Amino acid sequence: MGELNSLLNSWVLIGQGIIGSLGTLAFVCAFVWRVVAPNPHSAMEAQRWLGRIAVGTLGVELAGLLTHVLLAAVPHSLG
């Protein structure tokens, strides 16, 4: 069980790091587009994307937390 736990922990951390980096890059790009948007419709669409990116990033963090909670709930007698 310890090997599985460490494998899942490492994959969760890698996934969170990748999604966090991509989410940050997307957030910065959407924010810059919102600031320099040529028309109000583009600015409003960029603002919607900012919300989607923030919710997606929080979803990844919660999925990682759920993985840790589920692994902690597995009885040690199974491992």
C-alpha positions as a Markdown table, in Angstrom:
| # | Residue | x | y | z |
|---|---|---|---|---|
| 1 | Met | 0.0 | 0.0 | 0.0 |
| 2 | Gly | 2.9 | 2.3 | 0.7 |
| 3 | Glu | 4.2 | 2.0 | -2.8 |
| 4 | Leu | 0.8 | 2.7 | -4.3 |
| 5 | Asn | 0.3 | 5.7 | -2.0 |
| 6 | Ser | 3.7 | 7.2 | -2.9 |
| 7 | Leu | 3.0 | 6.6 | -6.7 |
| 8 | Leu | -0.4 | 8.3 | -6.5 |
| 9 | Asn | 1.1 | 11.2 | -4.4 |
| 10 | Ser | 3.8 | 11.8 | -7.0 |
| 11 | Trp | 1.3 | 11.7 | -9.9 |
| 12 | Val | -1.1 | 14.0 | -8.1 |
| 13 | Leu | 1.7 | 16.5 | -7.4 |
| 14 | Ile | 2.9 | 16.4 | -11.0 |
| 15 | Gly | -0.6 | 16.9 | -12.3 |
| 16 | Gln | -1.3 | 19.8 | -10.0 |
| 17 | Gly | 2.0 | 21.4 | -11.0 |
| 18 | Ile | 1.3 | 21.1 | -14.7 |
| 19 | Ile | -2.3 | 22.4 | -14.4 |
| 20 | Gly | -1.2 | 25.1 | -12.0 |
| 21 | Ser | 1.4 | 26.3 | -14.5 |
| 22 | Leu | -0.9 | 26.2 | -17.5 |
| 23 | Gly | -3.7 | 27.8 | -15.5 |
| 24 | Thr | -1.4 | 30.6 | -14.4 |
| 25 | Leu | -0.3 | 31.2 | -18.0 |
| 26 | Ala | -3.9 | 31.1 | -19.3 |
| 27 | Phe | -5.0 | 33.5 | -16.5 |
| 28 | Val | -2.3 | 36.0 | -17.4 |
| 29 | Cys | -3.2 | 35.8 | -21.1 |
| 30 | Ala | -6.9 | 36.3 | -20.4 |
| 31 | Phe | -6.2 | 39.2 | -18.1 |
| 32 | Val | -3.9 | 40.9 | -20.6 |
| 33 | Trp | -6.5 | 40.4 | -23.3 |
| 34 | Arg | -9.2 | 41.9 | -21.0 |
| 35 | Val | -7.0 | 45.0 | -20.5 |
| 36 | Val | -6.1 | 45.5 | -24.2 |
| 37 | Ala | -9.3 | 44.2 | -25.8 |
| 38 | Pro | -10.3 | 46.2 | -28.9 |
| 39 | Asn | -14.0 | 46.2 | -28.0 |
| 40 | Pro | -16.3 | 45.7 | -25.0 |
| 41 | His | -17.6 | 42.3 | -26.2 |
| 42 | Ser | -14.0 | 40.9 | -26.2 |
| 43 | Ala | -13.3 | 42.3 | -22.8 |
| 44 | Met | -16.5 | 40.6 | -21.4 |
| 45 | Glu | -15.6 | 37.3 | -23.0 |
| 46 | Ala | -12.1 | 37.5 | -21.5 |
| 47 | Gln | -13.6 | 38.2 | -18.1 |
| 48 | Arg | -15.8 | 35.0 | -18.5 |
| 49 | Trp | -12.6 | 33.1 | -19.3 |
| 50 | Leu | -11.0 | 34.4 | -16.2 |
| 51 | Gly | -13.8 | 32.9 | -14.1 |
| 52 | Arg | -13.6 | 29.6 | -16.0 |
| 53 | Ile | -9.9 | 29.3 | -15.5 |
| 54 | Ala | -10.2 | 30.1 | -11.8 |
| 55 | Val | -12.9 | 27.5 | -11.3 |
| 56 | Gly | -10.9 | 24.9 | -13.3 |
| 57 | Thr | -7.8 | 25.4 | -11.2 |
| 58 | Leu | -9.8 | 25.1 | -8.0 |
| 59 | Gly | -11.3 | 21.9 | -9.3 |
| 60 | Val | -7.9 | 20.4 | -9.9 |
| 61 | Glu | -6.8 | 21.3 | -6.3 |
| 62 | Leu | -10.0 | 19.7 | -4.9 |
| 63 | Ala | -9.5 | 16.6 | -7.0 |
| 64 | Gly | -6.0 | 16.2 | -5.5 |
| 65 | Leu | -7.4 | 16.7 | -2.0 |
| 66 | Leu | -10.1 | 14.1 | -2.7 |
| 67 | Thr | -7.4 | 11.6 | -3.8 |
| 68 | His | -5.5 | 12.0 | -0.6 |
| 69 | Val | -8.7 | 11.7 | 1.5 |
| 70 | Leu | -9.7 | 8.5 | -0.4 |
| 71 | Leu | -6.3 | 7.0 | 0.1 |
| 72 | Ala | -6.3 | 7.8 | 3.8 |
| 73 | Ala | -9.7 | 6.0 | 4.1 |
| 74 | Val | -8.5 | 2.7 | 2.7 |
| 75 | Pro | -7.9 | 0.2 | 5.5 |
| 76 | His | -4.3 | -0.7 | 6.1 |
| 77 | Ser | -5.3 | -4.4 | 6.2 |
| 78 | Leu | -5.8 | -4.2 | 2.4 |
| 79 | Gly | -2.3 | -3.1 | 1.7 |
